[in-house]
Amino acid sequence: MRRVRYEKNGGPEVLFVEEAPAPEPGPGELVVRCEAIGVTLPVVRKVREGKEPAPLGGEVAGTVVALGAGVHGFAVGDLVTGLAFTDGYADLAVLHRATASHVPAGVSAVDAVALVRSGLVARGAYKAGRVEPGESVLVTAAASAVGAFALQYARNGGASRVVAAVSDAAKADFVRGHGADEVVLYEEAVWGEPVDVVLDGVGGELLGPAVRALAPGGRLVAFSSGGGSIDAFELLVRSASAIGFQMAAIARNQPERYARWREEQWELFRTGELRTSVHATIPLAEAARAHALIEGRANLGKVVLVP
């Protein structure tokens, strides 16, 4: 099979395709023939900024081709989606039973991989912010796959005002189409009127303006892989709070909640309350081009590799 990997950290140019042995499922594992592979900012950052090369794991959707011992509820031929913790940028990937779920009939692999992980991160961050109907919400990285879902959750949840923070004014129509009332640029000194909740998917140097965008008593939910520091004084003068959220922690420590959120999200997609946004489907062999799109903040929605 083909897989994408890298031997030194760096930009998209360090990625290359090689032939590798097909994986065998261990106990509790499924082998999936990948039909869609989600490209995420955390993985792009890992390639660029990681301490050393690591397998390119991530979200995949495809057809089950082999089952390991102890796997129940799945059969060869099922269309599933889930997280690959080892080689996910590949023709074949290994999923653990706990992270895998069936894709409902009539849903494509591309839509499945665009919906499940990004949508669950957005849902979890929104829940962590304890947003009440009538409150205002600002979303950073609003034109990303997660950001577009977060805008929809805020809009559908009854937010009085939804603000999208983006890097480029050219993204304004996209984020307005996903529920934003207002659009602000990162470079602006003030991000409009203060808001009750900020959902931050960027981190780093944007944490400062994100905190300053909070109204008194506001909440910042930090869920990005970008790290960064928050000035405690800025929180103090606003009587504000900062909340960390990581979807992996929910999946690992609260599997029943994770499964419930996932099923609820499928229902929202089925009824049209949530919709996916796929910026591009790119051949697996051109993974470097997919990473370049993410690094350049050029994507509007999800970037998906298609073997």
C-alpha positions, 0 to 999 in steps of 0.5 A: 500500500501507499503511505505518506510520511516524513523523515525530518520536520519542516514544511509541506515539502518534507512529505513523501509517498512510499510503499509499505506493508499492509497493516494487520489488525490487533485485538480490538482493531479494524483495518479500513481501506481509506476513501477519505482522510481529513487534513487537520491543523494539529497534524500540519503543525506536528509536521512543521513544529514537532520535535521529531517525525511521527506517524501521520495519524488522524481522521479517516473514513472507508470500508472495513477490510479486516477485523481483529479479535474481540471486535463486535458490531462491525463486518467486512464491507461496512463503511466507517469513520474514526481516528487512526493513531498510527498511519492515517495518510495511507491506502489502509489504516488501523482504527481502534474499535472505541474510535470507530463508528458506522457511517449512515446510509446515503452519507459519503466518505468525504462528508463523513470525514468532514463531519465527525471529528471537526463537528465534534470538536466544535460541539464540544468547545461550544458546550464547554463555553456554556453558551446561553440563548441570547448570549454573543459568541465570537469564533476564531479560525471561523473559516476552518472546518471546525470554525464553520461548525462552531458558527452553526452551533452558535447560530442554531443555539440561539446566540444573539450575535455571532462574530467570525474572526478570520485572517482575510476579508475574502472569507467574509461571504463564507463565514456569513453563509455559515451563520456569522452576523459580523466579521472581524480581521485578526489584524484589527485592534478591537474585534468589535463590541465585547462578546460573552463567549470566545471559541478560540481554535488558533491560540498563540499570539491570538490569545491576547486579543481573544481575551480582550474581546470578552465582556465582563463575566465572559468565557474563553474556550481554548481548544487549539493545538497552538499553545500560548499564554493568557494574561491573568490580569486581563481575565481579572479585570473582566471577571472572565474565565478561561476554559481548556477543551480537548476532544481526545480527552472526552473520547478517551475518558468519557466514551459514552458521552462521545458516542452520544454526541456523535449520534446526535450530530449525525441526526443534525446532519440528517435534518439539515441543521448542520452542513459540511463544507469541503474546500477541496478533495486532493489525491493522497499523493499530493498531501503536500499541497493539502498541507500548504493550503492549511498553512497558508490559511487558504481553505474555506472548510475541510481539506480532504485527501482521497486515495 
